[in-house]
Amino acid sequence: MTKLTRIFAIAGNGHGWAPEDMFAHNASKHGYKSSFNANLEGYTVQLKVEDTDDYRYILKKFYALVVIQLIVFNLIKQKTRGFCS
């Protein structure tokens, strides 16, 4: 599983399709072969990712924001369904 797939899985709370599944579906059903690459090669300027303290700090902040968004979303969903008082 790529980092991008893990991020989609976390952000989507496990619902929906993984990008690889969507591409396989489009290939089998519509005969379309995607040129998408998980490292976004061809879509953006390639940056050299180095395992530095700054990189790990930014990654941790990003994951924390995703978790916070999921918690808030789930609390709102529970409140609107009457599960919270």
Phi, psi and omega in degrees: 000128181283164177300321180297318179296320179297319179296316178299320181294319179292312183295326181271002178058031177081001180263154178092194184250147170287150180306320181298323178293320179296318180294320178295319178298312180297325179292316183283322185274323187244356181071021182263128177253117181284146175264006183297138176233135186300335178274006177064022177299130182091347180257332185208170178291131180284128178253146177279116180269120179247143180280081181248170177299319179298316180298313180296322178296313180296318179297318178297319178297319179297311179299321179298318178296320178297316180296317178300315179298320179294319179297312180297315179302314181293324177294317178297317180298317179294320181295319180290338178266001176084017181275341178250150178260000000 
